[in-house]
Amino acid sequence: QAYLNFMGNEFGHPEWIDFPREGNGWSYAHARRQWSLAGNGFLRYAWLGDFDKAMIKLVKRYKVLADGYAWNLLMDECNKTMAFAHGDLLFVFNWHPSASIPDYELPVQAPGKYVPLLSTDERRFGGQERQAMDGEHFSFPAQDGDNTERPHIRIYNTSRTATVYLRTDGRQPSADTGL
């Protein structure tokens, strides 16, 4: 069980990370992180540092690493989207370079109301704020590809983002209540 972030070039680190090994003469020259980059206000590394802190806080608060294995809910190759659950949290990753999909339907582990807790697209992390963080997504029954019924939700699946949703027991009010 682990959490990994801000390791190498995939997170914008300006240099590669190369641990001491025979091939580099057992050098420690590139076996370091440049944490000072997060303190430079002219660079975007501060946003990566802020996101890292928020993610660690979320992981601790909801005991994600103590929850055991994640439940894979969706692997959508066409839309480059992956969704999995850890306890009451739903993680949705969209790696598509350009496709943001309104009303994207995805299965969830349990019925309820899903509210976004954390998104890489929030302004505080340098994002474009395309998704409303005060949104509520109520589950509804739907058929999966194997004709089994399970709860689903609809979200705005924004390109190049990751969003964490919290499931609550709140159900959508029925139409006849007038709410």
Secondary structure, DSSP 8 states (H G I E B T S, - for coil): -----S-SGGGT-SS------GGGTT--TTS---GGGGG-TTSTHHHHHHHHHHHHHHHHHTTGGGS-S-EEEEEETTTTEEEEEETTEEEEEE--SS--EEEEEEE-SS-SEEEEEEETTSGGGT----S-TT--EE-EEEE-TTS-EEEEEEEEE-TTEEEEEEEES-----GGGT-
